[in-house]
Amino acid sequence: MNLSAKEDCIGTGKNIDCKHISVNDFSFVCMKIDGMQRLIDGIAREELGTAADKAKEFGVSIRTMYGMLRAIREQMGAPLVYDRRKKCYRFSEGGRLNLRWQERG
């Protein structure tokens, strides 16, 4: 992959030189996006589990999982809460958070 223009790095306001992004870097980013979408989908279904449970399920550290949950709440603006009674993360309000393209239909 070779992009010649400088692009805004999403969410940072910083420019990156995209001509230095390799196919491996792109694949890595796609894997991260897919993991984040899987986490969002699980939260929407109110699947049981603490952050430690989710970290183990996703094969990441607890610190990384807390970072992912923080990103969903703070960068994406989702009303994410931990429900102690149900022992799961959930969205406190109705709505939809999706990272994949969907055609209008």
C-alpha positions in Angstrom: 0.0 0.0 0.0 1.4 3.3 -1.0 -0.6 6.5 -0.3 1.2 9.7 -1.4 -0.8 12.3 0.5 -0.5 13.2 4.1 -3.6 12.2 6.0 -5.1 13.2 9.3 -4.5 10.5 11.8 -8.0 9.7 13.0 -8.8 11.3 16.3 -5.4 12.9 16.9 -5.4 15.9 14.7 -1.9 14.9 13.7 -0.7 14.3 10.1 1.0 11.1 9.2 2.8 10.4 6.0 0.7 7.5 4.5 3.4 6.5 2.0 5.2 4.7 4.9 2.2 2.5 5.8 2.9 -1.1 4.8 0.4 -3.8 4.0 1.4 -5.4 7.3 0.5 -2.2 9.1 -2.8 -2.0 7.3 -3.6 -5.7 8.3 -2.7 -4.9 11.9 -5.1 -2.0 11.9 -7.9 -4.1 10.4 -7.4 -6.7 13.0 -7.7 -4.1 15.7 -10.9 -2.6 14.2 -12.3 -6.1 13.9 -11.5 -6.8 17.6 -13.1 -3.5 18.6 -16.2 -4.3 16.6 -16.5 -7.8 18.2 -16.2 -6.1 21.7 -18.9 -3.6 20.8 -21.2 -6.3 19.5 -20.7 -8.3 22.7 -21.5 -5.3 24.8 -24.6 -4.7 22.8 -25.7 -8.3 23.5 -24.9 -7.8 27.2 -22.6 -10.8 27.2 -21.4 -11.6 30.7 -17.9 -10.9 31.8 -15.6 -8.5 33.6 -12.8 -6.6 31.9 -10.4 -9.4 33.0 -12.7 -12.0 31.4 -12.9 -10.0 28.2 -9.1 -9.5 28.2 -8.6 -13.3 28.4 -11.2 -13.9 25.7 -9.6 -11.4 23.3 -6.0 -12.5 24.2 -5.0 -9.0 25.4 -3.8 -7.6 28.7 -6.2 -6.2 31.2 -4.6 -2.8 30.6 -5.3 -3.1 26.9 -8.9 -4.1 27.6 -9.5 -1.1 29.9 -8.0 1.1 27.1 -10.5 -0.4 24.6 -13.4 0.2 27.0 -12.2 3.7 27.6 -12.0 4.4 23.9 -15.6 3.2 23.4 -16.8 5.5 26.2 -14.6 8.6 25.6 -13.5 8.7 22.0 -16.6 7.1 20.5 -19.0 8.8 23.0 -20.9 5.6 23.8 -22.8 5.5 27.1 -20.9 2.5 28.4 -21.4 1.3 32.0 -20.6 -1.8 34.0 -23.7 -3.5 35.5 -22.6 -5.1 38.7 -25.8 -7.0 39.1 -25.5 -8.6 35.6 -21.7 -8.7 35.8 -21.3 -7.3 32.3 -20.6 -4.1 30.4 -23.6 -2.6 28.6 -24.8 0.6 27.0 -27.0 2.6 29.4 -29.1 4.1 26.6 -30.6 2.8 23.3 -28.5 3.4 20.2 -26.1 1.8 17.9 -22.3 1.9 17.6 -20.9 0.3 14.5 -17.4 0.3 12.9 -18.3 -1.5 9.7 -19.8 -0.1 6.5 -23.4 -0.7 6.0 -25.3 0.0 2.8 -28.5 1.9 3.0 -31.4 -0.3 2.4 
